[in-house]
C-alpha cells in the first residue's frame, strides 16, 4: 500500500514538473543567438535615394499561420510597433490590398529542438513591407524571387529574409524559449524596417 501511494505521488510530481516545463513561462538561461539577414528594397522615389515612408496612416500586421510561436511573434511585433506608431492593426487574413501600410511576416522553415536544459533552434523568417498596402508582390518575396522586378510603380517595398540560429544553456520552459525566439525575430524585423518606423 505504501509503495502504491509513493508511486502515485511520484507520478503526480513528475506530471506537474513536465506540465510546468511545457506551459509556464520561466527560465534562467543564457543564449547564443545569431541572425543572418538579407534585405531588398525598391522605391519609386529614386531621385532622393531614400525609402518613401508615410507614417500618417495605418500599419496592418499579418503573421502567416497560427501556432504558439507565430502568436507570440505577432503579439511582440504589434506591441513593439505600437510604441513607435499609432494605428497598428492586427489582421487575420491576407488580402491583395490594404488601405494603409502593411507588414507581412512568415516563418518559412523551423527546426526547434527543445529540452529544458539545452534547447536549440534554426528559424528562417520572411517579412514583407509595403507603404501603400499592396501585398501583390508578397508571393515573390516568399518564393525568394528577385524583388526589384516586381516592385510597385509608386511606393516602397521591402523584402527581408533572415536565418536565426540559437543555442541556449540553462533551465528554461518551452513557453519561455518560444518567447525568446519571437523576441529575437521581432528585434531583427523592426531593425530592417524604414528607420522612421523603428
PEMOKA-V489993 format. One record per residue. N is the residue number from 1. OMEGA is omega as a letter, one per 40 degrees, with the letter a starting at -180 (none if undefined). Layout:
<<N;OMEGA> <N;OMEGA>>
This chain:
<<1;a> <2;i> <3;i> <4;i> <5;i> <6;i> <7;i> <8;i> <9;i> <10;i> <11;i> <12;i> <13;i> <14;i> <15;i> <16;i> <17;i> <18;i> <19;i> <20;i> <21;a> <22;a> <23;i> <24;a> <25;i> <26;i> <27;i> <28;a> <29;i> <30;a> <31;i> <32;a> <33;i> <34;i> <35;i> <36;a> <37;i> <38;a> <39;i> <40;i> <41;i> <42;a> <43;i> <44;a> <45;a> <46;a> <47;a> <48;a> <49;a> <50;i> <51;i> <52;a> <53;i> <54;a> <55;a> <56;a> <57;a> <58;i> <59;i> <60;i> <61;i> <62;i> <63;a> <64;a> <65;a> <66;i> <67;a> <68;a> <69;a> <70;i> <71;i> <72;i> <73;i> <74;i> <75;a> <76;i> <77;a> <78;i> <79;a> <80;a> <81;i> <82;i> <83;a> <84;a> <85;i> <86;i> <87;i> <88;a> <89;i> <90;i> <91;a> <92;i> <93;i> <94;i> <95;i> <96;a> <97;i> <98;a> <99;i> <100;i> <101;i> <102;i> <103;i> <104;a> <105;i> <106;i> <107;a> <108;a> <109;i> <110;i> <111;a> <112;i> <113;a> <114;i> <115;a> <116;a> <117;a> <118;i> <119;i> <120;a> <121;i> <122;a> <123;i> <124;a> <125;i> <126;i> <127;a> <128;i> <129;i> <130;a> <131;i> <132;i> <133;i> <134;a> <135;a> <136;a> <137;i> <138;a> <139;i> <140;i> <141;a> <142;i> <143;i> <144;i> <145;i> <146;a> <147;a> <148;a> <149;a> <150;a> <151;a> <152;i> <153;i> <154;i> <155;a> <156;i> <157;i> <158;i> <159;a> <160;i> <161;i> <162;i> <163;i> <164;i> <165;a> <166;i> <167;a> <168;i> <169;a> <170;a> <171;a> <172;i> <173;i> <174;i> <175;i> <176;i> <177;i> <178;i> <179;i> <180;i> <181;a> <182;i> <183;a> <184;i> <185;i> <186;a> <187;a> <188;a> <189;a> <190;i> <191;a> <192;a> <193;i> <194;a> <195;i> <196;i> <197;a> <198;none>>
